[in-house]
Amino acid sequence: MLKQALKRKLTKKELLLLPRAFDVIGNIAIINLPRELRKKEKTIGQEILKLKHIKTVVNKIGQIKGKLRKSSYKIIAGEKTFETIHKENNCRIKLDISKVYFSSRLASDRLEIAKQVKKNEKVLVMFAGVLPYALVIAKNSKAREIYAIEINKSAVKYANENIKLNKLSNVTFIHGDVKKICPQLKRKAIKFDRIVMPRPQLKETFLKYAFTVAKKGCVIHFHDFLRQEEIPVVATGKVKQEAYKAKRKVEILKCKKIGEIAPYKYRIRTDLIVK
């Protein structure tokens, strides 16, 4: 336990401010230290570095921003790199944490979706990043083909590397904006049995673009961000409203919390089927 290990190196007040946990992506540990502990960041970093699999320790110094969902980090101990290979659900995922968005906390969500994919399904992953959802689905299902769309230029290199790293032949990566790519897919009559939408925390739902390439019977996994009191009414209401605008009938299958992003605010996944 980190607090126990730092008991003699931090004051009682500082120990109370120490985060209870930190994230690990590959061999990089990510801790979010309050300003009051910045002077002790090297001491804290060196203690975390004692864990066998950790090679680099970074302090998260900014919030996730914009549609590219980038964060700012400062290396406080270990190797001077932001690049790593994360292992998850039979996949190897190469990335630079300072250039692309990735959350190790969504590993169980990725696997849960992959296990729902039926044999020979054609799957679309929007906001695909370095392809964590696409890779996990490809490795843990019998999907026929997986398309993945991502707008971040920095993700292109890693997405293509990850396809090769995992020796996959059924994943097609497309660099671009879903607002432009989905209409292009529609014109080519390319439609999907399942659409995964691990979208950024933005006002726009992007559901109207998903509906344009959804087959009848398509299952959509839609991520949203809501306060406790808004679940599930706002989540399901938003989906039904977008379906009405798109003149598509839907049935809500499930609405569940998949992570707390702030006190009483959650990442939600709403599963729906297009009728």
For each residue, the residues with C-beta under 8 A, 3 or more apart:
1: 4 5
2: 5 6 18 22 44 47 48
3: 6 7 15 18 20
4: 1 7
5: 1 2 47 50
6: 2 3 9 10 15 18 43 44 47
7: 3 4 10 15
8:
9: 6 40 43 47
10: 6 7 14 15 18 37 40 43 44
11: 14 15
12: 15 16
13: 16 17
14: 10 11 17 18 36 37 40
15: 3 6 7 10 11 12 18
16: 12 13
17: 13 14 34 36 37
18: 2 3 6 10 14 15 33 37 44
19: 22 31 32 33
20: 3
21:
22: 2 19 29 30 31 32 48
23: 29 30 31 103 104 105
24: 27 28 29 30 53 54 104
25: 28 30 84 86 95 97 102 104
26: 84 85 86 87 93 95
27: 24 53 54 55 56 84
28: 24 25 54 55 56 57 58 82 84 97
29: 22 23 24 48 49 51 54 56 57 58
30: 22 23 24 25 58 60 73 97
31: 19 22 23 44 45 48 57 58 59 60
32: 19 22 59 60
33: 18 19 37 38 41 44 59 60
34: 17 37
35: 38
36: 14 17
37: 10 14 17 18 33 34 40 41 44
38: 33 35 41 59
39:
40: 9 10 14 37 43 44
41: 33 37 38 44 45 59 74 76
42: 45 46 76 77
43: 6 9 10 40 46 47
44: 2 6 10 18 31 33 37 40 41 47 48 57 76
45: 31 41 42 48 49 57 59 76 77 78
46: 42 43 49 50 57 77
47: 2 5 6 9 43 44 50
48: 2 22 29 31 44 45 51 54 57 77
49: 29 45 46 54 55 57 77 78
50: 5 46 47 54
51: 29 48 54
52:
53: 24 27
54: 24 27 28 29 48 49 50 51 57 78
55: 27 28 49 78 79 84
56: 27 28 29 75 77 78 79 80 81 82 84
57: 28 29 31 44 45 46 48 49 54 75 76 77 78
58: 28 29 30 31 73 74 75 76 82 97
59: 31 32 33 38 41 45 73 74 76
60: 30 31 32 33 71 72 73
61: 72 73 74
62: 65 71 72
63: 71
64: 69 70 71 101 201
65: 62 68 69 70 71
66: 69 70 200
67: 151 200 202
68: 65 101 151 152 154 200
69: 64 65 66 101 200
70: 64 65 66 98 99 100 101
71: 60 62 63 64 65 97 98 101
72: 60 61 62 98
73: 30 58 59 60 61 82 97 98
74: 41 58 59 61
75: 56 57 58 78 80 81 82
76: 41 42 44 45 57 58 59
77: 42 45 46 48 49 56 57
78: 45 49 54 55 56 57 75
79: 55 56
80: 56 75
81: 56 75 84
82: 28 56 58 73 75 96 97 98 99
83: 94 95 96 97
84: 25 26 27 28 55 56 81 94 95 97
85: 26 92 93 94 165
86: 25 26 92 93 94 95 102 104
87: 26 91 92 93
88: 91 93 104 107 110 132 136
89: 107 110 111 114 136 139 140
90: 136 139 140
91: 87 88 132 135 136 139 162 166
92: 85 86 87 162 165 166
93: 26 85 86 87 88 102 130 131 132 135 162
94: 83 84 85 86 130 158 161 162 165
95: 25 26 83 84 86 99 100 102 130 158
96: 82 83 99 100 154 158
97: 25 28 30 58 71 73 82 83 84 100 102
98: 70 71 72 73 82
99: 70 82 95 96 152 154 155
100: 70 95 96 97 129 130 152 154 155 158
101: 64 68 69 70 71 129 152 200
102: 25 86 93 95 97 129 130 132
103: 23 106 259
104: 23 24 25 86 88 107
105: 23 259
106: 103 109 110 132 198 258 259
107: 88 89 104 110 111 136
108: 111 112 258
109: 106 112 113 198 258 259 269
110: 88 89 106 107 113 114 132 133 136 137
111: 89 107 108 114 115 136 140
112: 108 109 115 116
113: 109 110 116 117 133 136 137 196 221
114: 89 110 111 117 136 137 139 140 141
115: 111 112 140 141
116: 112 113 194 219
117: 113 114 121 123 137 141 142 143 194
118: 121 141 142 193
119: 142 144
120: 142 143 144
121: 117 118 141 143 144 193 194
122: 143 144 145 146 147 191 192 193 194
123: 117 134 137 143 145 146 147 192 193 194 195 196
124: 146 147 148 149 185 192 194 195 196 210 213
125: 128 131 133 134 137 146 147 148 149 195 196 198
126: 149 178 195 196 197 198 199 206 209 210
127: 149 150 151 178 197 198 199 200
128: 125 131 133 134 148 149 150 155 159 173
129: 100 101 102 132 150 152 155 159 198
130: 93 94 95 100 102 150 155 158 159 162
131: 93 125 128 134 135 148 150 158 159 162 163 171 173
132: 88 91 93 102 106 110 129 135 136
133: 110 113 125 128 136 137 148 196 198
134: 123 125 128 131 137 138 146 148 171 173
135: 91 93 131 132 138 139 162 166 168 171
136: 88 89 90 91 107 110 111 113 114 132 133 139 140
137: 110 113 114 117 123 125 133 134 140 141 143 146 196
138: 134 135 141 143 146 166 168 170 171
139: 89 90 91 114 135 136 166 168
140: 89 90 111 114 115 136 137
141: 114 115 117 118 121 137 138
142: 117 118 119 120
143: 117 120 121 122 123 137 138 146 170
144: 119 120 121 122 170
145: 122 123 170 172
146: 122 123 124 125 134 137 138 143 170 171 172
147: 122 123 124 125 172 174 185 190 192
148: 124 125 128 131 133 134 159 171 172 173 174
149: 124 125 126 127 128 174 176 178 181 182
150: 127 128 129 130 131 155 156 159 173 174 175 176
151: 67 68 127 175 176 177 178
152: 68 99 100 101 129 155 156
153: 156 175
154: 68 96 99 100 157 158
155: 99 100 128 129 130 150 152 158 159 175
156: 150 152 153 159 160 173 175
157: 154 160 161
158: 94 95 96 100 130 131 154 155 161 162
159: 128 129 130 131 148 150 155 156 162 163 173 175
160: 156 157 163 164 173
161: 94 157 158 164 165
162: 91 92 93 94 130 131 135 158 159 165 166
163: 131 159 160 166 168 171 173
164: 160 161 167
165: 85 92 94 161 162
166: 91 92 135 138 139 162 163
167: 164
168: 135 138 139 163 171
169:
170: 138 143 144 145 146
171: 131 134 135 138 146 148 163 168
172: 145 146 147 148
173: 128 131 134 148 150 156 159 160 163
174: 147 148 149 150 181
175: 150 151 153 155 156 159
176: 149 150 151 180 181
177: 151 180 181
178: 126 127 149 151 181 182 206 209
179: 182 183 206 209
180: 176 177 183 184
181: 149 174 176 177 178 184 185
182: 149 178 179 185 186 209 210 212 213
183: 179 180 186 187 209 212
184: 180 181 187 188
185: 124 147 181 182 188 190 191 213
186: 182 183 189 190 191 212 213
187: 183 184
188: 184 185
189: 186
190: 147 185 186 213
191: 122 185 186 213 214 215 218
192: 122 123 124 147 195 213 214 215 218
193: 118 121 122 123 215 217 218 219
194: 116 117 121 122 123 124 218 219 220 221
195: 123 124 125 126 192 210 213 214 218 219 220 221
196: 113 123 124 125 126 133 137 220 221
197: 126 127 206 207 210 220 221 222 223
198: 106 109 125 126 127 129 133 221 223
199: 126 127 202 205 206 222 223 224
200: 66 67 68 69 101 127
201: 64 225 261
202: 67 199
203:
204:
205: 199 208 222 224 238 239 242
206: 126 178 179 197 199 209 210
207: 197 210 211 220 222 239 242 243 246
208: 205 211 212 242 245 246
209: 126 178 179 182 183 206 212 213
210: 124 126 182 195 197 206 207 213 214 220 222
211: 207 208 214 242 243 246 248 274
212: 182 183 186 208 209 246
213: 124 182 185 186 190 191 192 195 209 210
214: 191 192 195 210 211 218 220 248 274
215: 191 192 193 218 274
216: 274 275
217: 193 273 274 275
218: 191 192 193 194 195 214 215 273 274
219: 116 193 194 195 253 271 272 273 274
220: 194 195 196 197 207 210 214 250 271 272 273 274
221: 113 194 195 196 197 198 269 270 271
222: 197 199 205 207 210 239 269 270 271 272
223: 197 198 199 258 267 268 269
224: 199 205 235 238 267 268 269 270
225: 201 261 265 266 267 268
226: 230 231 234 235 265 266 268
227: 230 231 264 265 266
228: 231 264 265 266
229:
230: 226 227 233 234 235
231: 226 227 228 234 235 255 257 266 268
232: 235 236 255 268 270
233: 230 236 237
234: 226 230 231 237 238
235: 224 226 230 231 232 238 239 255 268 270
236: 232 233 239 240 252 255 270
237: 233 234 240 241
238: 205 224 234 235 241 242
239: 205 207 222 235 236 242 243 250 252 270 272
240: 236 237 243 244 250 252
241: 237 238 244 245
242: 205 207 208 211 238 239 245 246
243: 207 211 239 240 246 248 249 250 272 274
244: 240 241 247
245: 208 241 242
246: 207 208 211 212 242 243
247: 244
248: 211 214 243 274 275
249: 243 274 275
250: 220 239 240 243 272 273 274 275
251: 272 273 275
252: 236 239 240 255 270 271 272
253: 219 271 272 273
254: 269 270 271
255: 231 232 235 236 252 268 269 270 271
256: 268 269
257: 231 260 266 267 268
258: 106 108 109 223 266 267 268 269
259: 103 105 106 109 266 267
260: 257 263 265 266 267
261: 201 225 265 266 267
262: 265
263: 260
264: 227 228
265: 225 226 227 228 260 261 262
266: 225 226 227 228 231 257 258 259 260 261
267: 223 224 225 257 258 259 260 261
268: 223 224 225 226 231 232 235 255 256 257 258
269: 109 221 222 223 224 254 255 256 258
270: 221 222 224 232 235 236 239 252 254 255
271: 219 220 221 222 252 253 254 255
272: 219 220 222 239 243 250 251 252 253
273: 217 218 219 220 250 251 253
274: 211 214 215 216 217 218 219 220 243 248 249 250
275: 216 217 248 249 250 251
